Amino acid sequence: MKVRSVVRGLVVATILAMLGALLPQLASAAPEKASGRYLVRARSAADYAGLRAKAVSQGARVLRDLKQVNTMVVSAPASARSSLAADRRAAGVARDQLRRATIEDPASTPNLTKPGALGGARVRLPAAAAAKAAGINPDPAWDYKGLLWDYRRIGLPQGWNATAGSSVVTVAVSDTGLDFTHAELAPKVKQVVDLTAFEDPPLCKSLFGQSDEDLAARFGGPAETDWYGHGSWIGGNIAAALDGKGVNGIAPKVNLVALKIAQWCGFAYDSSIIDSFLTAANLGVDIVNISFGGYLDRSDPEQESSYQAYVDAVAYARGKGTIIVAAAGNEHLRIGAGGRVISHGPLTTPGTAPADFVDYFGLYEVPGGIPGVVDVSSTNRVVVPSSPTCPPGTIGDPGTPPDVPADFDATCKPITDRHQAAGQGKQNQLAYYSNYGPRIDVAGQGGARKFNLANFDRGGTPGFPYTSDDLTNAWEDFNITSNWATQIPCFLFSAAAGFHEGNCYSTIQGTSMAAPHAAAALALIASAHPSLRKHPGALLTRLKNTANDNPTNYTRALSATDTSPGDLTGLPCDTGYCHLEGPRISNDDGYGAGMVNVANP
């Protein structure tokens, strides 16, 4: 029996990849509108008040004052924007661009679906056998073979002998929100700050016709909860409650703060991300996890101004003792100093027209590449080897649209396929989508499809609970998701299996999922070594020094010259950069200092 999410198809991946890739460029290339949303940066604190007064006098509405970094967020007519940019007190005026959640191979398009409808699946599990681990008695998900593989890879349960976290340590999740109605998060979320209240125009409402407030009125949930599901997964991975049911987090005794920067469609303004860093610092938060990102062109003075606003915000947070952990991005690009992209790409879906291909070379990754941010790449569980024979129905089916839905969840990959993953049979390989390079600090367990290739090259299934063929082996990462999620599939498990009945769990992948492993590790370090709290440099040094530097990476870089069709779809790769047929990515580039390890936090 296979539980299928038919939206995990090529069209979905193509739409989201293109949208995420093009938004920053479109924002900077679009014709000037009558009014727009801008980041206005003053040269100094002394210049701020005068520049603000001028903005207001010229018809701008100040949406948010970010005085800590001499920046204001305004909605202003084009004439005001030009006048402000020419003012000697202004360090820069930049369009407030969009960033998106760094989830790879997403479970759905940003189209509104009733909460829980994407998965809506109730999966039967036998009762878990109670097992004791070191330090704590973890929740029942720990006892299902192959389910929480990522926890074991980072040195658990050994690390729990030292600490499972401290209630004085707080991690903020800057994301789509945290579902404080979920049984796993209800006792852990101590504060909710909804920064989407400052969106003007409201993003999801403008782009897709619905806001979280609309969903709350329609379905009865709280507007400030997580209507996407992305942020709740991250919060669960970090600190889901240790309560004898379901799954506990890596650092289950630390507390969480929800910094909601995006609504159900998964897009956020640069200003909301920057604001979340400042807010976290002012709240005295120890660690921020940000699994959103995008790219800026620093050769454009406007975008350079946005980059510097990020730099200032990160420096402010670090000065307050707050360390920021970010997902490195899912474009399979090499990232250098300051976040500069030093390879060509990104990973591109076959069938992409050359006119639609955007090369990211020379752009800058934000916020992960910003100096002072902990940039986290992603590793997989294991590269399952290809097979000489594959039974019927196991190799995926591209379907015959519009009559037959595509099935990209192959459970067997033929050795006759042209494109084969490197490092077959090896664990802890750089995930096929993950960014890498000299800028990477550490690697986390973000998971990947079964054969560590993109779905168009028959990358395989996410594993449990999407298919029963793998029993409870997850190839991606398993944890909770929001009970109100419209974009992440919801799987339900019974109380007899040890779970919170009626609460949502899911399996997803991405550098989004890798980053919270590092954030949780830093929380454990801060708990075990109170003298390191509020010292971001010392925390990062400890994180790197305890990292596991033993793995060897075999994952290859993108090929510019392999224009052959995708193995599953047969669509051509006219642009290049569709297949991982380039040179092997070095250990240093893949893992940075090494894989996150909390065996001795």
C-alpha positions in Angstrom: 0.0 0.0 0.0 1.3 3.4 -0.9 0.1 6.7 0.5 0.5 9.2 -2.3 0.5 13.0 -2.4 -0.2 13.6 -6.1 0.9 17.2 -5.8 4.6 16.1 -5.5 5.0 16.4 -9.2 7.3 18.0 -11.7 4.9 20.8 -12.5 4.8 21.7 -8.8 8.6 21.7 -8.5 9.0 23.7 -11.7 6.5 26.4 -10.7 7.9 26.9 -7.2 11.6 26.7 -8.4 10.9 29.3 -11.1 8.9 31.6 -8.8 11.5 31.4 -6.1 14.3 32.0 -8.6 12.8 34.9 -10.4 11.1 36.9 -7.7 14.3 38.8 -6.6 15.2 39.6 -10.2 11.6 40.5 -11.2 11.4 42.8 -8.2 14.4 44.7 -9.3 13.5 44.7 -13.0 9.8 45.5 -12.9 8.5 48.8 -14.3 8.2 51.5 -11.6 4.7 51.4 -10.1 2.8 54.4 -8.8 3.8 53.3 -5.3 5.9 50.6 -3.7 7.3 49.2 -0.5 10.9 50.3 0.3 13.6 50.1 2.8 15.0 53.6 3.5 18.3 53.6 5.2 19.7 56.7 7.0 23.4 57.3 7.1 23.3 57.7 10.8 21.0 57.9 13.8 21.3 61.7 13.7 19.9 61.7 10.1 17.0 59.3 10.8 14.4 61.7 12.2 14.9 64.3 9.4 14.8 61.7 6.7 11.7 60.1 8.2 10.0 63.5 8.3 10.8 64.1 4.7 9.4 60.7 3.7 6.1 61.5 5.5 5.9 65.0 3.9 6.3 63.5 0.5 3.4 61.1 0.9 5.1 58.0 2.3 3.5 55.9 5.0 6.0 54.6 7.5 5.1 50.9 8.0 7.8 50.1 10.5 10.7 51.9 12.2 13.8 49.8 12.5 15.8 52.4 14.3 18.4 49.9 15.6 19.8 49.7 12.0 18.8 53.3 10.9 16.2 51.9 8.6 12.5 52.5 8.0 10.0 50.5 6.0 7.8 52.8 3.9 5.0 52.6 1.3 5.8 55.5 -1.0 5.0 56.9 -4.5 7.7 56.8 -7.1 8.4 60.5 -6.8 9.0 60.2 -3.0 11.3 57.2 -3.5 13.5 59.2 -6.0 13.6 62.2 -3.8 14.6 60.2 -0.7 17.3 58.3 -2.7 18.9 61.6 -3.7 18.8 63.0 -0.1 22.3 63.3 1.4 21.0 61.8 4.6 20.0 58.6 2.9 22.5 55.7 2.7 20.1 53.9 0.3 16.6 53.2 -0.8 15.8 49.7 -1.8 12.7 47.8 -2.9 11.6 45.5 -0.2 12.0 42.2 -2.0 10.5 38.7 -1.3 12.1 35.6 0.2 10.6 32.2 0.4 10.8 29.2 2.7 13.8 27.0 1.9 11.9 23.7 1.7 12.9 21.5 -1.2 10.6 19.4 -3.3 7.6 21.0 -1.6 4.5 19.1 -0.9 2.3 21.6 -2.7 2.0 24.7 -4.8 1.1 27.9 -3.0 -2.5 27.2 -3.7 -5.0 27.2 -0.9 -6.1 23.8 0.4 -8.3 23.0 3.4 -6.0 22.4 6.4 -5.0 18.7 6.5 -6.3 18.0 3.1 -3.0 17.5 1.4 -2.1 14.5 3.4 -5.3 13.9 5.3 -4.0 10.4 5.8 -4.4 8.3 8.8 -1.5 5.8 8.9 -1.7 2.7 11.0 1.3 1.9 13.2 1.8 -0.9 15.7 2.3 0.1 19.3 5.8 1.2 20.0 7.9 -0.8 22.3 9.1 1.4 25.2 12.8 1.9 25.1 15.0 3.9 27.5 17.7 6.1 26.0 20.5 7.9 27.8 19.6 10.9 30.0 15.9 11.0 29.2 13.1 8.6 28.2 12.4 9.9 24.7 8.9 9.9 23.2 7.5 6.9 21.3 8.6 8.1 17.8 12.1 7.4 18.9 11.3 3.7 19.1 10.1 3.2 15.5 13.0 1.9 13.4 14.3 4.4 10.9 11.9 7.2 11.8 14.2 9.6 13.7 17.4 8.6 11.9 18.5 12.3 12.0 18.5 12.4 15.8 20.8 9.4 16.0 23.1 10.9 13.4 23.9 13.9 15.6 24.9 12.0 18.7 21.6 11.2 20.4 20.8 9.7 22.8 24.3 10.1 24.2 24.1 13.9 24.2 21.0 13.7 26.4 23.2 12.4 29.2 24.7 15.9 29.5 21.5 17.9 28.9 18.2 17.9 27.1 18.2 21.7 27.4 17.4 24.4 29.9 14.2 26.5 30.4 16.4 29.6 30.6 17.5 29.1 26.9 15.1 30.4 24.3 15.1 29.7 20.5 13.1 31.9 18.2 11.7 30.4 15.0 11.5 33.2 12.3 9.2 31.5 9.9 5.5 30.9 9.0 4.6 30.8 12.7 4.4 28.0 15.3 1.2 26.1 15.9 0.7 26.8 19.5 -2.5 24.6 19.4 -0.5 21.5 18.5 0.0 19.3 21.6 3.7 19.1 20.9 4.2 22.9 20.9 1.4 24.1 23.2 3.6 24.0 26.4 6.8 25.2 24.6 5.7 28.4 22.7 6.1 31.2 25.3 5.5 34.2 23.0 4.1 34.9 19.5 5.1 38.0 17.6 3.2 38.4 14.3 5.3 40.5 12.0 3.0 39.9 9.1 0.8 42.6 10.6 3.2 45.1 9.0 2.8 43.8 5.5 1.5 46.4 3.1 0.3 45.1 0.8 -0.5 41.8 2.6 1.6 39.3 0.6 -0.6 36.1 0.4 -3.7 38.2 0.0 -2.2 40.1 -2.9 -0.5 37.2 -4.6 -3.2 34.5 -4.0 -6.3 36.2 -2.8 -6.4 34.8 0.8 -4.7 35.9 4.0 -4.3 34.0 7.3 -7.0 36.2 8.7 -9.3 34.9 5.9 -8.4 31.3 6.7 -9.0 31.9 10.4 -12.5 33.1 9.7 -13.1 30.2 7.3 -11.8 27.3 9.3 -12.0 28.6 12.9 -8.3 28.6 13.9 -6.3 31.5 15.3 -5.0 33.9 12.7 -1.6 34.1 14.3 -0.9 30.3 14.1 1.0 28.5 11.3 -1.2 28.1 8.2 1.7 26.8 6.1 3.2 24.1 8.3 6.9 24.9 7.7 7.6 26.8 10.9 5.9 24.3 13.1 8.1 21.5 11.7 11.2 23.5 12.6 9.9 24.2 16.1 9.1 20.5 16.6 12.6 19.5 15.5 14.1 21.9 18.0 11.9 21.6 21.1 8.8 19.5 20.7 7.5 18.6 24.2 9.0 15.6 26.1 5.6 14.3 27.2 5.5 10.6 26.6 3.6 11.0 23.3 4.6 11.5 19.6 8.0 13.0 19.1 10.2 15.2 21.3 12.6 17.8 20.0 16.4 17.6 20.0 16.5 20.1 22.9 13.0 19.4 24.4 13.6 21.4 27.6 14.3 24.8 26.0 11.6 27.2 25.2 10.4 28.7 21.9 9.3 32.1 20.6 7.3 32.4 17.3 8.4 35.2 15.1 5.9 35.0 12.3 7.3 36.6 9.1 5.2 34.8 6.5 1.6 33.6 6.1 0.2 30.5 4.4 1.9 31.1 1.0 5.4 31.0 2.4 6.7 34.4 1.2 8.2 37.1 3.4 9.6 40.6 2.8 13.3 41.3 3.5 12.1 43.8 6.1 10.2 41.2 8.0 13.2 39.0 8.2 15.4 41.9 9.3 12.8 43.0 11.8 12.7 39.4 13.2 16.4 39.5 14.0 16.0 42.9 15.8 13.0 41.7 17.7 14.7 38.5 18.8 17.7 40.5 20.1 15.5 42.9 22.0 13.6 40.0 23.6 16.8 38.5 24.8 16.4 35.4 22.6 19.5 33.2 22.6 19.2 31.6 19.1 17.2 32.4 16.0 16.4 29.8 13.3 15.7 31.3 9.9 14.9 28.9 7.1 13.9 31.5 4.5 16.3 32.8 1.9 17.1 34.2 -1.5 19.7 36.2 -3.5 20.7 39.8 -4.0 22.7 41.4 -6.8 25.2 43.7 -4.9 26.2 45.3 -8.2 22.9 47.1 -8.0 23.1 49.9 -5.5 19.5 49.3 -4.3 20.2 45.6 -3.6 23.5 46.5 -2.0 21.6 48.7 0.4 19.3 45.8 1.3 22.4 43.6 1.9 23.9 46.2 4.2 20.6 46.3 6.2 21.0 42.6 6.7 24.6 43.1 7.8 23.6 45.7 10.3 20.8 43.6 11.7 22.9 40.6 12.2 25.6 42.7 13.9 23.0 44.2 16.2 21.7 40.8 17.2 25.2 39.5 17.9 25.9 42.5 19.9 22.9 41.6 22.1 24.1 38.0 22.5 21.7 36.5 19.9 23.2 34.1 17.3 21.3 33.5 14.0 21.3 30.1 12.3 20.2 30.0 8.6 19.4 27.4 5.9 22.1 27.6 3.2 19.6 27.3 0.3 18.4 24.5 -2.0 19.8 25.6 -5.4 22.9 23.3 -5.3 25.2 26.3 -5.7 28.7 27.0 -4.3 28.6 29.8 -1.8 31.7 31.9 -1.0 32.7 34.7 1.3 29.8 37.0 2.3 27.4 34.7 0.6 28.6 35.3 -3.0 27.6 32.5 -5.5 30.8 31.2 -7.1 29.3 28.5 -9.3 26.9 28.5 -12.2 23.4 27.2 -11.8 20.9 26.7 -10.0 19.7 23.1 -10.2 17.2 23.4 -13.1 14.2 21.3 -14.0 14.4 19.6 -17.5 12.0 21.3 -19.8 13.0 24.8 -18.6 13.2 27.1 -21.6 16.6 28.8 -22.0 14.8 32.2 -21.9 13.6 31.3 -18.4 16.9 30.2 -17.0 18.5 32.6 -14.6 22.2 32.1 -13.7 22.8 33.0 -10.0 26.6 33.4 -10.5 27.8 36.5 -8.7 24.6 37.0 -6.6 24.7 36.9 -2.8 22.8 34.5 -0.6 20.8 36.2 2.1 20.5 35.8 5.0 22.6 32.7 5.3 25.7 34.2 3.6 25.6 37.4 5.7 28.8 37.6 8.0 28.0 36.4 11.5 25.2 34.1 10.5 25.7 30.3 10.9 25.1 28.9 7.4 24.0 25.3 7.4 24.1 22.8 4.5 22.1 19.6 4.3 23.0 15.9 4.3 20.9 12.9 3.5 20.3 9.6 5.4 21.9 7.2 2.9 22.1 6.9 -0.9 20.1 3.8 -1.6 21.8 1.9 -4.4 20.2 1.5 -7.8 19.0 -2.0 -8.9 19.6 -4.3 -11.9 15.9 -5.2 -11.9 12.9 -3.2 -10.7 9.4 -4.8 -10.4 6.5 -3.2 -12.2 5.1 -0.2 -10.4 8.2 0.7 -8.5 10.1 3.1 -10.8 7.7 6.0 -10.7 5.3 7.0 -13.4 5.4 10.4 -15.2 1.7 9.9 -16.0 -0.1 11.1 -19.1 -1.4 14.6 -18.2 -4.1 15.6 -17.8 -5.7 12.2 -17.4 -3.2 10.4 -15.2 -1.5 12.1 -12.2 2.2 11.9 -12.0 3.9 9.6 -9.4 7.4 10.7 -8.6 7.9 8.5 -5.6 10.0 5.7 -7.1 11.0 2.9 -4.7 13.4 1.4 -7.2 16.0 3.1 -9.5 17.3 1.1 -12.5 21.0 0.9 -13.0 20.2 1.5 -16.7 19.2 5.1 -15.9 21.7 7.6 -17.4 22.0 9.6 -14.2 23.2 7.8 -11.1 23.9 9.3 -7.7 27.5 9.2 -6.5 28.3 7.5 -3.2 25.7 4.8 -3.4 25.4 2.9 -0.2 27.1 5.8 1.7 25.6 7.7 4.6 25.7 11.5 5.3 26.1 12.6 1.7 25.5 16.2 0.8 21.8 16.4 -0.2 21.4 16.7 -4.0 19.7 20.1 -3.6 21.9 21.6 -0.9 24.1 24.7 -1.4 27.7 24.1 -0.4 31.1 26.0 -0.5 33.6 27.8 1.7 30.8 29.9 3.4 29.2 26.8 5.0 29.8 26.6 8.7 28.3 23.2 9.5 26.1 20.6 8.0 22.8 19.4 9.4 20.5 16.5 8.6 18.0 17.9 6.1 17.1 14.6 4.5 16.7 13.8 0.8 14.8 11.5 -1.5 15.7 7.8 -1.4 18.3 7.9 -4.2 19.6 11.4 -3.5 18.6 12.7 -6.9 15.9 15.2 -7.9 12.6 13.6 -8.8 13.0 14.2 -12.5 16.0 11.8 -12.3 14.0 9.3 -10.4 15.2 10.5 -7.1 12.9 8.2 -5.1 10.3 8.4 -2.3 10.5 10.5 0.8 9.9 7.2 2.6 7.6 6.8 5.6 4.7 7.8 5.7 4.3 8.3 2.0 4.9 4.7 1.2 4.7 1.5 3.2 7.4 -0.1 1.1 10.0 1.3 3.4 8.2 0.4 6.6 9.0 3.2 9.0 12.2 4.3 7.3 12.1 8.0 6.5 14.6 9.2 3.8 13.5 12.8 4.4 13.1 14.1 8.0 10.1 13.3 10.2 8.6 15.6 12.8 5.4 17.5 13.5 3.6 20.0 11.3 0.8 22.5 12.0 -2.7 21.2 12.6 -3.8 24.1 10.4 -1.2 23.6 7.6 -2.5 24.2 4.1 0.9 23.5 2.4 2.5 20.6 4.2 0.8 17.2 4.2 -0.7 16.1 7.5 -0.4 12.5 8.6 -2.4 11.3 11.7 -1.4 8.5 14.0 -3.4 6.8 16.8 -2.9 7.1 20.5 -2.4 3.3 20.5 0.8 3.9 18.5 1.9 6.4 21.1 1.1 9.7 19.3 -1.1 12.6 20.0 -4.3 11.6 18.2 -5.7 14.3 15.9 -2.4 16.1 15.7 -0.4 16.5 12.5 3.0 14.9 11.7 4.9 14.9 8.4 8.1 14.1 6.5 9.8 16.8 4.5 13.3 17.8 3.3 15.5 20.8 2.7 18.2 23.0 4.2 15.1 24.3 6.0 15.2 21.1 8.0 19.0 21.1 8.4 19.2 24.5 10.0 17.1 23.6 13.2 19.5 20.7 13.9 22.3 23.3 14.3 20.0 25.7 16.2 19.0 22.9 18.6 22.7 21.9 19.0 23.5 25.5 20.0 20.6 25.5 22.5 22.1 22.3 24.1 25.5 23.9 24.2 24.1 27.0 25.8 22.3 24.8 28.3 25.3 22.7 29.1 27.7 25.7 29.3 25.9 28.7 30.8 29.1 30.8 30.5 28.8 30.6 26.7 25.3 32.0 26.6 25.1 35.4 25.0 28.5 34.9 23.4 27.7 34.0 19.8 31.3 33.6 18.8 32.0 31.2 21.6 28.9 29.2 20.9 29.8 28.9 17.2 33.3 27.9 18.1 32.0 25.1 20.3 29.5 24.0 17.6 32.4 23.7 15.1 34.8 22.1 17.5 32.3 19.4 18.4 31.2 18.7 14.8 31.8 15.3 13.3 34.4 15.8 10.6 34.7 12.1 9.7 32.2 11.8 6.8 33.4 11.7 3.2 31.3 13.3 0.6 30.8 11.9 -2.9 27.9 14.1 -4.1 28.9 15.9 -7.4 28.3 19.4 -8.5 26.0 20.4 -11.4 27.1 19.8 -14.9 26.9 22.7 -17.4 27.3 20.4 -20.4 25.0 17.4 -19.7 21.9 18.4 -21.6 20.4 14.9 -21.6 16.7 14.4 -20.7 15.6 13.6 -17.2 15.5 9.9 -16.4 11.9 9.9 -15.3 10.3 12.6 -17.3 12.2 12.4 -20.6 12.1 16.2 -20.9 15.2 17.8 -22.4 17.7 19.9 -20.5 18.4 22.6 -23.0 19.9 24.9 -20.3 22.3 22.6 -18.7 22.6 22.5 -14.9 19.9 19.8 -14.5 22.1 16.9 -13.5 24.7 16.2 -10.8 27.4 15.0 -13.2 30.1 17.6 -12.4 33.2 17.1 -10.1 33.0 15.7 -6.6 32.2 18.3 -4.0 35.0 18.4 -1.3 34.3 17.6 2.3 35.2 21.1 3.3 32.7 22.6 0.9 30.0 20.1 1.7 30.2 20.0 5.5 32.1 23.1 6.6 33.6 22.2 10.0 31.6 19.0 9.9 28.2 17.5 10.7 26.3 18.8 13.7 27.1 16.6 16.7 25.7 16.8 20.2 27.2 13.7 21.7 29.2 16.0 23.9 27.6 19.4 23.7 
